[in-house]
Amino acid sequence: MNANSICRAVSRVFLTLFLFLAAALALAGSMPVPARAQQTPLTHAQAVARARAIVAKMTIDEKITELHGIRTPNKFRFVPGIRRLGIPALQMTNGPAGVGPGGAGPQKPATALPAPIALAATWAPDLAYEYGQIEGEETRSTGSALLEGPDVNIARVPQGGRVFESYGEDPYLDARIAVANIDGIQSTGIMATVKHFIANNQESQRFTINEDVGPRALHEIYMPAFKAAVQQAHSAAVMCAYPRVNGTYNCENAPLLNDVLIKEWHFDGFVMSDWGATHSTVPSALAGLDLEMPTGHYFSADLKQAVQSGKVPVSVINGKLVRRFATMMQFGLWDPQPTPMPIPAFAHGAVARRIADAGMVLLKNNGNLLPLPIRGIRSIALIGPYAVRPNTGGGGSSHVIPLYTITPYNGLQAALESRITVLGGCNIDAAVAAAKRAQIAIVMVGDENTEGRDHSIELPAAQNQIIEAVARANPKTIVVVKSGSAVLMPWLDEVPAVLEAWYPGEEDGNAVADVLTGKVNPSGKLPLTFPRSVDQTLAANPEQYPGVDGTAHYSEGIDVGYRDYAARGIKPLFPFGFGLSYTTFSFSGMKVTPAHGDHSATVSFTVTNTGKVAGAEVAQLYLGFPPIAEGNEPPIQLKGFRRIMLNPGQSRTVALKLDAHSFSYWSDNAHAWKIAPGTFQVMVGDSSANTPLRGAITMP
């Protein structure tokens, strides 16, 4: 055994010991309590009747206590219970990307899952369900009953500070991933909270900005994921957002809460405020807000006085309590709880790795530089700020303290029989020297997006400079980008291979190595468009973003993301839905079959793996609408997709159903959804910019 082999063996031993130690520490912090029997779940009607009976016994002071959270040295994200009536306390935790901050004291470690934007890039609802299961199980393990997630706000601008914790720019993809994620969370008996209702699309001035949004854009772009979360996944809670929409703060916006959420969508869960998003007592109480968080600035003494003076009927207060109590009862939270199980660090870490693998997007691979052979490469230079540390997730309320982390070096060293030289930071001279000596240069760059501020989509200048310098020094340079959103790539023409890894979570090093070495064939597809320049985004017009004089005008209407690029005939850097593979696929034989008696159709076609290795393809179905009197729809809209795994030479027929809603638009005149009469263009392919199969269908 030579010296390099000995070093690799020792490295693997130490990595294994580290992982076992991390798991042991994680388990020690999550000790189980004695098991108690679970009761038969209540129907909605039974839960409402039981909740009403309890509310009828409550005093006004007890009622007010249950309408807001409290914060003490020992309690946070917490609504106290009432022992006299058997009302349990409610402990919440944050969590679009895994279990984040919750309760009081130090934050507990949990599985740092890949960023939700990476989950969206899988285009795989089954993985979104598993993602939700982990979130739900670990919410219970860490002592909470409600998870504040998912975040389904549309990525209207790639500069948005919370794009990393959302599902991208398309409402259909957003809805499909959200429903599966909520189903996964709630399958564990934990309540999900879909957020932030609504149009919370920027962090700049988020506490005060007024979003001027037309009804058609609201219904076609910004509402669909919330509607699906409520009507299909039955999310237990909805969180109202910080901004104002059309002049009124979200948490006191009666047209949105009472009229749309409750009356139109028949939401029967409860509405809670974002932290500090409540701005009034009477308007918020009458508009449909049920629970003020994190404390009772407006829903405590002021609300009691409003009830006593008749400004807020006691029946309104009772309704708020019944909604929350009945929801908790249906989740079994009123009854003896099962034993919280310790977090299975390795099992959940394996799922996190699998999701990270599936979400990585291969953007460029000239000359088939990737995958790297496991044997045969003598030396690799691993360079850049994210070459020495993992990028487990974004910042703010969704930040997860990982149970363990796999560094880029450890992941690559375990996967490759090569000598790896690591250079962190952006020292260009040292990087160039290392790149010249190595057969392969891998530059790992990225950003650190966070709640509370928007960000530039340009990488730091030093990172761009080191990529350019290394690429000149070594023609076999691979760039791995770990970002929470789209980034500009002024160096793209100078490098042969680019992998978008997003924020890969705690298994960063292993997951990136999986894809670089071909252990996993990349199959991720972009859930948002990558622009060529800032001028291709809404930031080119300050009135649209970030707004002027406190108002952001959504004058683009329904032309958001790839819809806008198609409407204006502009070519982005990388289109929505794009992603390469280590194999190739073909599409053929499309048939569009209208249904008899209703406005629906089935689109079938064949996908074939024409390459030499197994891989997954995401077949995407788009529609182009006929002219509409109230204003045309964008030229192309996603209406269906299917992720399929194929072996070399294998073919599979895919059938995607289009229902009446697929052919509908929101009519401002009718204040309702209407089917557009005329001929629809049907397009199928592997991205919004590559749809080789074309057809048409006419709707009466």
LOVEXNU-306302 format. One record per residue (C-alpha): residue in one letter; x, y, z; residue number from 1. Coordinates in steps of 0.001 Angstrom, whole numbers. Layout:
code;east;north;up;pos
A;X;Y;Z;NUM
...
end
This chain:
code;east;north;up;pos
M;0;0;0;1
N;1516;3358;-1034;2
A;1482;6569;1035;3
N;-1541;8022;-762;4
S;-3580;4865;-177;5
I;-2662;4897;3514;6
C;-3719;8548;3800;7
R;-7029;7814;2103;8
A;-7709;4857;4408;9
V;-6905;6901;7510;10
S;-9105;9729;6246;11
R;-12040;7348;5790;12
V;-11582;5922;9294;13
F;-11583;9374;10870;14
L;-14626;10405;8821;15
T;-16536;7322;9966;16
L;-15624;7965;13615;17
F;-16707;11584;13226;18
L;-20095;10610;11849;19
F;-20756;8126;14641;20
L;-19768;10712;17243;21
A;-22020;13324;15656;22
A;-24920;10905;15609;23
A;-24376;9933;19232;24
L;-24359;13562;20313;25
A;-27513;14231;18338;26
L;-29322;11282;19855;27
A;-28264;12245;23357;28
G;-30037;15567;23005;29
S;-33345;13979;22084;30
M;-34289;11522;24811;31
P;-37676;9798;24575;32
V;-40495;10179;27090;33
P;-42802;7382;28214;34
A;-45208;6181;25510;35
R;-48896;6957;25779;36
A;-51827;5569;23829;37
Q;-53187;7443;20787;38
Q;-56902;7972;20303;39
T;-58982;7388;17169;40
P;-58766;10512;14961;41
L;-61783;12792;15025;42
T;-63727;13836;11951;43
H;-63896;17549;11250;44
A;-67481;17739;12492;45
Q;-66620;15883;15692;46
A;-63614;18106;16306;47
V;-65646;21289;15778;48
A;-68349;20089;18172;49
R;-65783;19199;20821;50
A;-63965;22519;20368;51
R;-67227;24488;20692;52
A;-68041;22719;23926;53
I;-64664;23687;25385;54
V;-64867;27298;24170;55
A;-68297;27627;25793;56
K;-66669;26978;29189;57
M;-63929;29583;28791;58
T;-63858;32976;30463;59
I;-63013;36049;28394;60
D;-59540;36174;29943;61
E;-58918;32534;29057;62
K;-60056;33157;25513;63
I;-57714;36103;25091;64
T;-54829;34027;26478;65
E;-55311;31518;23665;66
L;-55228;34110;20854;67
H;-51546;35028;21021;68
G;-48135;33612;21801;69
I;-45935;34449;24753;70
R;-42226;35005;25222;71
T;-40475;34326;28491;72
P;-36919;33258;29358;73
N;-38123;29663;29012;74
K;-40787;29890;26307;75
F;-40821;31175;22736;76
R;-42876;30266;19681;77
F;-45312;29110;22315;78
V;-49030;29414;23088;79
P;-49755;28376;26692;80
G;-52364;25801;27583;81
I;-55135;25953;30191;82
R;-54982;23086;32632;83
R;-58520;23683;33977;84
L;-60055;22864;30604;85
G;-57482;20384;29361;86
I;-56310;22765;26625;87
P;-52771;21753;25625;88
A;-49969;24198;24989;89
L;-48796;24665;21420;90
Q;-45065;24706;20720;91
M;-43953;25704;17224;92
T;-40681;25515;15323;93
N;-39425;27019;12094;94
G;-38577;24740;9279;95
P;-38803;25160;5505;96
A;-35356;23524;5251;97
G;-35524;21200;8253;98
V;-36203;21917;11918;99
G;-34946;25434;12619;100
P;-35291;27718;15645;101
G;-38017;26722;18086;102
G;-38750;27061;21780;103
A;-36329;28730;24157;104
G;-32675;28214;24878;105
P;-30095;26988;22389;106
Q;-31413;25785;19041;107
K;-31422;21997;18784;108
P;-29513;20280;15979;109
A;-31475;18482;13296;110
T;-31016;17129;9784;111
A;-29918;20002;7545;112
L;-31812;19104;4399;113
P;-30896;20587;1022;114
A;-32411;24039;520;115
P;-36040;23949;-649;116
I;-34984;25465;-3982;117
A;-32860;22320;-4441;118
L;-35902;20207;-3622;119
A;-37854;22063;-6304;120
A;-35023;21359;-8754;121
T;-35700;17623;-8376;122
W;-39170;18084;-9920;123
A;-40023;15031;-7810;124
P;-43133;15166;-5592;125
D;-42195;11797;-4087;126
L;-38960;13311;-2774;127
A;-40886;16333;-1505;128
Y;-43045;13919;488;129
E;-39962;12278;2037;130
Y;-38534;15723;2763;131
G;-41757;16541;4622;132
Q;-41720;13280;6542;133
I;-38268;14082;7902;134
E;-39391;17596;8837;135
G;-42442;16233;10630;136
E;-40660;13449;12484;137
E;-37889;15768;13649;138
T;-40378;18446;14674;139
R;-41829;15938;17122;140
S;-38372;14700;18158;141
T;-37369;18236;19119;142
G;-40549;18876;21109;143
S;-42881;20825;18810;144
A;-46264;20157;17221;145
L;-46311;22717;14403;146
L;-43780;23342;11661;147
E;-43613;26794;10072;148
G;-43336;25675;6469;149
P;-43357;25292;3554;150
D;-42589;28701;2043;151
V;-44397;28808;-1318;152
N;-43834;32442;-2275;153
I;-43017;32830;-5957;154
A;-39471;33824;-6916;155
R;-40621;36989;-8676;156
V;-37041;38290;-8681;157
P;-33933;36117;-8322;158
Q;-32544;38771;-5956;159
G;-35106;37830;-3291;160
G;-33416;36974;-2;161
R;-35652;33957;630;162
V;-35677;32439;-2847;163
F;-33519;29632;-1424;164
E;-36309;28539;930;165
S;-39041;28588;-1726;166
Y;-39812;26519;-4820;167
G;-38999;28810;-7710;168
E;-40827;30972;-10237;169
D;-43624;28753;-11575;170
P;-46982;28369;-9788;171
Y;-47686;24875;-11117;172
L;-44333;23407;-10039;173
D;-44595;25326;-6766;174
A;-48009;23820;-6044;175
R;-47039;20235;-6860;176
I;-43948;20308;-4635;177
A;-45823;22133;-1859;178
V;-48732;19675;-1735;179
A;-46395;16690;-1525;180
N;-44264;18379;1138;181
I;-47290;19227;3290;182
D;-48666;15712;2864;183
G;-45331;14380;4102;184
I;-45205;16700;7112;185
Q;-48785;16036;8160;186
S;-48499;12264;7642;187
T;-46443;12308;10851;188
G;-49191;13993;12891;189
I;-47419;17370;12819;190
M;-49232;20485;11614;191
A;-47816;22294;8576;192
T;-48039;26058;8049;193
V;-48015;27232;4455;194
K;-46474;30706;4216;195
H;-46240;33663;3650;196
F;-49731;34667;2489;197
I;-49305;36540;166;198
A;-46881;38272;-2287;199
N;-43980;38137;178;200
N;-41635;38212;-2801;201
Q;-38819;40447;-1567;202
E;-36996;41115;1674;203
S;-36221;44735;804;204
Q;-38602;46894;2913;205
R;-40572;43746;3718;206
F;-42154;45205;6860;207
T;-43647;48206;5061;208
I;-43616;47664;1295;209
N;-46955;47895;-504;210
E;-47277;45307;-3277;211
D;-49495;46727;-6019;212
V;-50753;43507;-7620;213
G;-53629;43061;-10026;214
P;-56256;40362;-9374;215
R;-55283;38330;-12426;216
A;-51653;38107;-11335;217
L;-52724;37245;-7807;218
H;-54925;34378;-8949;219
E;-52703;32996;-11729;220
I;-49219;33473;-10252;221
Y;-49179;34155;-6516;222
M;-52203;32220;-5220;223
P;-52130;28772;-6896;224
A;-49632;27165;-4505;225
F;-51551;28477;-1480;226
K;-54839;27292;-2940;227
A;-53432;23819;-3589;228
A;-51912;23731;-92;229
V;-55321;24490;1416;230
Q;-57642;22506;-841;231
Q;-55486;19504;-1774;232
A;-53013;19106;1098;233
H;-55321;20579;3793;234
S;-52538;22534;5466;235
A;-53369;22950;9144;236
A;-52346;26595;9218;237
V;-51663;29565;6974;238
M;-49203;32294;7958;239
C;-50056;35815;6830;240
A;-47109;37865;5613;241
Y;-45425;41167;6468;242
P;-46085;43283;3365;243
R;-49156;45207;2364;244
V;-51066;44063;-704;245
N;-52945;46760;-2577;246
G;-52682;49105;381;247
T;-53621;46802;3272;248
Y;-51349;44735;5498;249
N;-51770;41019;4853;250
C;-52812;40106;8397;251
E;-55731;42550;8308;252
N;-56566;42128;4625;253
A;-60211;41033;4645;254
P;-60507;40622;844;255
L;-57632;38130;938;256
L;-58261;36351;4255;257
N;-62036;36373;4659;258
D;-63102;36521;1036;259
V;-60510;34386;-770;260
L;-58944;32102;1824;261
I;-62014;31320;3912;262
K;-65042;31905;1666;263
E;-63685;31006;-1803;264
W;-61247;28265;-797;265
H;-63164;27042;2281;266
F;-60044;26961;4447;267
D;-61007;25454;7816;268
G;-57628;25585;9564;269
F;-56316;28642;11405;270
V;-54488;31785;10323;271
M;-51426;32856;12285;272
S;-49340;35963;11801;273
D;-45729;36097;10817;274
W;-43596;37301;13716;275
G;-44630;40925;14224;276
A;-46807;41051;11096;277
T;-49919;42111;13034;278
H;-50580;45869;12832;279
S;-53996;46329;14415;280
T;-56544;44872;16795;281
V;-60046;45336;15419;282
P;-59241;45216;11670;283
S;-57072;42102;12112;284
A;-59648;40369;14310;285
L;-62472;41050;11846;286
A;-60396;40229;8746;287
G;-59698;36602;9723;288
L;-56479;36515;11769;289
D;-56789;33810;14436;290
L;-53467;33876;16271;291
E;-50980;36703;16805;292
M;-47335;35710;17052;293
P;-44911;35834;18724;294
T;-46656;37795;21511;295
G;-49959;39593;22107;296
H;-49217;43214;21298;297
Y;-52643;43643;19666;298
F;-54502;40458;20630;299
S;-54296;40744;24426;300
A;-55577;43692;26508;301
D;-56617;45721;23446;302
L;-58590;42799;22050;303
K;-60337;42199;25369;304
Q;-61367;45848;25439;305
A;-62591;45636;21821;306
V;-64760;42639;22730;307
Q;-66163;44325;25815;308
S;-66995;47478;23848;309
G;-68719;45506;21114;310
K;-66243;46413;18372;311
V;-65362;42734;18006;312
P;-68281;40333;18592;313
V;-67532;37516;21012;314
S;-68730;35132;18285;315
V;-65724;36187;16196;316
I;-63403;35351;19088;317
N;-65111;32018;19606;318
G;-64712;31183;15924;319
K;-60972;31767;16076;320
L;-60581;29421;19016;321
V;-62803;26741;17520;322
R;-60782;26736;14288;323
R;-57447;26270;16041;324
F;-58702;23859;18687;325
A;-60552;21710;16149;326
T;-57482;21572;13911;327
M;-55275;20478;16808;328
M;-57841;17875;17795;329
Q;-57892;16405;14297;330
F;-54123;16005;14528;331
G;-54540;14184;17836;332
L;-52764;16944;19731;333
W;-55524;17109;22354;334
D;-54887;13514;23307;335
P;-51958;11639;24897;336
Q;-48987;11893;22579;337
P;-46751;9115;21248;338
T;-43176;8863;22415;339
P;-40877;11368;20689;340
M;-38258;9249;18974;341
P;-34601;10241;18763;342
I;-33540;11576;15374;343
P;-32052;8731;13288;344
A;-29099;10777;12064;345
F;-27748;8333;9481;346
A;-31126;7318;8033;347
H;-32282;10904;7639;348
G;-28863;11947;6390;349
A;-29106;9320;3665;350
V;-32414;10795;2492;351
A;-30944;14289;2594;352
R;-28070;13075;409;353
R;-30445;11435;-2072;354
I;-32487;14638;-2408;355
A;-29353;16742;-2805;356
D;-28160;14354;-5526;357
A;-31436;14613;-7417;358
G;-31624;18412;-7190;359
M;-28201;19268;-8594;360
V;-28363;20759;-12083;361
L;-25619;20139;-14627;362
L;-25494;23394;-16582;363
K;-22525;22760;-18868;364
N;-20362;19767;-19772;365
N;-18301;20465;-22865;366
G;-16210;17558;-24066;367
N;-17858;15285;-21505;368
L;-15341;16380;-18898;369
L;-17770;14990;-16346;370
P;-18176;12494;-14832;371
L;-14708;12202;-13364;372
P;-13283;8663;-13412;373
I;-12837;7177;-9960;374
R;-9414;5911;-10999;375
G;-6936;7451;-13396;376
I;-6754;11030;-12152;377
R;-3461;11562;-10383;378
S;-4135;15007;-8923;379
I;-6988;17436;-8350;380
A;-6812;21042;-7179;381
L;-9880;21852;-5055;382
I;-10089;25634;-4913;383
G;-12331;28400;-3606;384
P;-14234;29562;-518;385
Y;-16580;26559;-566;386
A;-13778;24064;-1153;387
V;-12991;23931;2562;388
R;-16416;24170;4178;389
P;-19878;22887;3338;390
N;-22714;25228;2428;391
T;-25516;23577;4371;392
G;-28230;26217;3992;393
G;-29328;29819;3984;394
G;-29623;32181;6920;395
G;-32430;33542;9051;396
S;-35350;31716;10606;397
S;-34900;28677;8345;398
H;-31296;28022;9390;399
V;-30740;24483;10654;400
I;-27913;23469;12959;401
P;-26799;20239;11284;402
L;-26323;16991;13146;403
Y;-23095;16572;11214;404
T;-21503;17907;8018;405
I;-19499;16350;5199;406
T;-16871;18699;3834;407
P;-16115;18937;103;408
Y;-12676;17431;652;409
N;-13949;14461;2672;410
G;-16636;13725;107;411
L;-14270;13827;-2858;412
Q;-11490;11993;-1053;413
A;-13845;9151;-172;414
A;-15030;8910;-3784;415
L;-11822;9376;-5792;416
E;-8452;7675;-5735;417
S;-6631;10935;-6405;418
R;-4301;13285;-4601;419
I;-6403;16322;-3708;420
T;-4833;19674;-2912;421
V;-7208;22062;-1119;422
L;-6946;25844;-1278;423
G;-9656;27829;471;424
G;-10375;31494;-60;425
C;-9559;33464;-3201;426
N;-5763;33745;-3352;427
I;-5328;33919;-7106;428
D;-1573;33342;-7265;429
A;-1740;30225;-5110;430
A;-4818;28962;-6963;431
V;-3168;29387;-10361;432
A;-52;27567;-9202;433
A;-2094;24660;-7847;434
A;-4266;24511;-10974;435
K;-1220;24319;-13232;436
R;161;21350;-11289;437
A;-3131;19415;-11247;438
Q;-4825;17353;-13934;439
I;-8243;18677;-12909;440
A;-9194;21915;-11181;441
I;-12476;22177;-9267;442
V;-13494;25657;-8159;443
M;-16285;25800;-5570;444
V;-17989;29171;-5262;445
G;-21302;30381;-3914;446
D;-23286;32874;-1903;447
E;-24864;33205;1533;448
N;-28451;34318;1110;449
T;-30539;35038;4170;450
E;-33893;36213;5387;451
G;-33978;39943;6095;452
R;-32179;41259;3038;453
D;-32149;40804;-694;454
H;-28890;40132;-2486;455
S;-26973;40700;-5658;456
I;-27133;37854;-8141;457
E;-23491;38554;-8948;458
L;-20970;36407;-7143;459
P;-18351;38373;-5203;460
A;-15762;39840;-7574;461
A;-12976;37789;-5985;462
Q;-14850;34562;-6786;463
N;-15386;35525;-10427;464
Q;-11723;36491;-10714;465
I;-10437;33227;-9285;466
I;-12629;31207;-11666;467
E;-11260;33143;-14635;468
A;-7665;32794;-13447;469
V;-7929;29063;-12758;470
A;-9670;28450;-16091;471
R;-6767;30136;-17914;472
A;-4289;28014;-15952;473
N;-6063;24676;-16449;474
P;-8342;23902;-19413;475
K;-10028;21138;-17386;476
T;-11678;23427;-14857;477
I;-14999;22482;-13260;478
V;-17050;25121;-11453;479
V;-19409;24021;-8679;480
V;-21847;26756;-7665;481
K;-23478;26590;-4235;482
S;-26122;29281;-4369;483
G;-29628;29941;-3111;484
S;-30856;31442;-6360;485
A;-29767;32233;-9890;486
V;-26313;33761;-10290;487
L;-24624;35581;-13152;488
M;-21735;33759;-14850;489
P;-19474;36188;-16736;490
W;-16867;33402;-16966;491
L;-19195;30782;-18472;492
D;-17515;30673;-21896;493
E;-14108;30063;-20287;494
V;-14919;26855;-18383;495
P;-15986;23492;-19811;496
A;-18203;22294;-16946;497
V;-20568;23922;-14446;498
L;-22658;22217;-11760;499
E;-25332;24100;-9790;500
A;-25385;22380;-6389;501
W;-27591;24916;-4534;502
Y;-27220;24657;-728;503
P;-26785;20874;-492;504
G;-27410;20467;3243;505
E;-25321;18485;5720;506
E;-24288;15866;3120;507
D;-22704;18555;922;508
G;-19377;16842;274;509
N;-20834;13406;-430;510
A;-23638;14670;-2659;511
V;-21375;16843;-4800;512
A;-18918;13952;-5137;513
D;-21770;11615;-6137;514
V;-22596;13785;-9133;515
L;-19053;14763;-10122;516
T;-17970;11122;-10232;517
G;-21080;9773;-11934;518
K;-22184;7653;-9005;519
V;-25350;9668;-9535;520
N;-26349;10805;-13001;521
P;-27507;14442;-12657;522
S;-31200;14914;-13330;523
G;-32072;18243;-11715;524
K;-33885;20910;-13720;525
L;-33879;24632;-13011;526
P;-36968;25810;-11072;527
L;-36149;29397;-12020;528
T;-34536;31185;-14963;529
F;-30868;32177;-14826;530
P;-30544;35630;-16447;531
R;-27630;36842;-18551;532
S;-27555;40183;-16748;533
V;-29355;42181;-14078;534
D;-31049;44095;-16903;535
Q;-32996;40936;-17765;536
T;-34651;41003;-14331;537
L;-37253;43330;-12824;538
A;-34430;45131;-11027;539
A;-33932;46992;-14306;540
N;-37069;48981;-13405;541
P;-36999;50275;-9792;542
E;-40756;50916;-9835;543
Q;-41254;47175;-10202;544
Y;-38424;46161;-7871;545
P;-37597;47077;-5153;546
G;-40248;49778;-5452;547
V;-40454;53554;-5330;548
D;-41928;55600;-2483;549
G;-42865;52453;-583;550
T;-44740;50686;-3398;551
A;-43603;47886;-5687;552
H;-45706;47886;-8857;553
Y;-46318;44416;-10246;554
S;-46889;45945;-13671;555
E;-45481;42827;-15354;556
G;-48763;41153;-14412;557
I;-48628;37445;-15224;558
D;-45360;37690;-17187;559
V;-43186;36355;-14360;560
G;-39968;34409;-14830;561
Y;-39765;32365;-18021;562
R;-43158;33709;-19092;563
D;-41585;37150;-19357;564
Y;-38575;35920;-21343;565
A;-40913;34157;-23791;566
A;-43252;37152;-24077;567
R;-40362;39505;-24857;568
G;-38408;37040;-27006;569
I;-35331;37332;-24768;570
K;-32800;34516;-24390;571
P;-31625;33951;-20796;572
L;-28361;32401;-19677;573
F;-30182;29171;-18778;574
P;-33933;28683;-19240;575
F;-36485;27459;-16728;576
G;-36632;23652;-16722;577
F;-33107;23243;-18119;578
G;-30646;20607;-16941;579
L;-28143;18270;-18603;580
S;-27443;14582;-18006;581
Y;-24590;12129;-18545;582
T;-26887;10353;-20990;583
T;-29201;11601;-23742;584
F;-32959;11381;-24235;585
S;-35360;11693;-27131;586
F;-39073;12515;-27282;587
S;-41434;11069;-29883;588
G;-44967;10048;-30776;589
M;-47037;12756;-29108;590
K;-50826;12313;-29154;591
V;-53312;14872;-27847;592
T;-56617;13205;-26994;593
P;-59549;15407;-25945;594
A;-61956;13955;-23418;595
H;-65591;13562;-24328;596
G;-68038;15793;-22510;597
D;-65666;18048;-20578;598
H;-62837;20499;-21091;599
S;-59944;18126;-20514;600
A;-57431;16162;-22517;601
T;-54643;13619;-22248;602
V;-51240;14209;-23788;603
S;-49197;11054;-24349;604
F;-45695;10654;-25759;605
T;-42635;8412;-25574;606
V;-39342;9190;-23869;607
T;-36283;7115;-24788;608
N;-32843;6944;-23171;609
T;-30624;7137;-26250;610
G;-27350;7192;-24306;611
K;-25094;4680;-22608;612
V;-25936;5054;-18906;613
A;-29110;4982;-16831;614
G;-30612;8338;-15956;615
A;-33735;10295;-15090;616
E;-35420;12761;-17413;617
V;-38090;15302;-16514;618
A;-40631;15476;-19320;619
Q;-42340;18866;-19303;620
L;-45703;19796;-20819;621
Y;-46447;23412;-21709;622
L;-49471;25184;-23184;623
G;-49708;28271;-25340;624
F;-53089;30009;-25030;625
P;-55235;31450;-27832;626
P;-55912;35223;-27880;627
I;-58017;36436;-24930;628
A;-60101;39605;-25011;629
E;-59056;40655;-21513;630
G;-55354;40452;-22382;631
N;-53274;37567;-23647;632
E;-51694;34869;-21544;633
P;-47913;34355;-21830;634
P;-46767;32328;-24866;635
I;-45840;29324;-22735;636
Q;-46994;27963;-19362;637
L;-46081;24768;-17529;638
K;-49130;22546;-17085;639
G;-47672;19112;-16368;640
F;-44444;17157;-15833;641
R;-43187;13681;-15022;642
R;-39783;12544;-13774;643
I;-38917;9110;-15155;644
M;-35906;6824;-14752;645
L;-34728;4951;-17867;646
N;-31990;2451;-18551;647
P;-29903;2760;-21739;648
G;-32091;2060;-24756;649
Q;-35259;1916;-22660;650
S;-38428;3729;-23740;651
R;-41476;4617;-21741;652
T;-44813;6115;-22675;653
V;-45887;9037;-20515;654
A;-49500;10224;-20275;655
L;-50208;13609;-18700;656
K;-53743;14754;-17957;657
L;-54905;18308;-18611;658
D;-58061;19257;-16712;659
A;-60402;22193;-17282;660
H;-58289;24420;-15048;661
S;-55294;23828;-17327;662
F;-57131;25711;-20059;663
S;-58451;28462;-17774;664
Y;-57481;32049;-17050;665
W;-58641;34431;-14346;666
S;-61227;36844;-15680;667
D;-61177;40192;-13909;668
N;-64494;41025;-15568;669
A;-66259;37909;-14288;670
H;-64200;37637;-11082;671
A;-63923;33936;-11856;672
W;-61925;31370;-13762;673
K;-62960;31053;-17417;674
I;-61892;28625;-20128;675
A;-60289;30371;-23052;676
P;-62058;29356;-26293;677
G;-59854;28651;-29285;678
T;-56816;26635;-30241;679
F;-54137;25878;-27643;680
Q;-50580;25023;-28614;681
V;-49342;21863;-26853;682
M;-45570;21610;-26333;683
V;-43505;18804;-24775;684
G;-39777;18701;-24129;685
D;-37001;18902;-21563;686
S;-37161;22631;-20764;687
S;-39215;25740;-21441;688
A;-36819;26532;-24309;689
N;-36664;23067;-25871;690
T;-40013;21521;-26746;691
P;-39485;19316;-29828;692
L;-42988;17833;-29692;693
R;-45693;20207;-30876;694
G;-49431;19776;-31257;695
A;-52709;21612;-30812;696
I;-56125;21241;-29251;697
T;-59221;23382;-29713;698
M;-61524;24217;-26841;699
P;-65121;25370;-27481;700
end
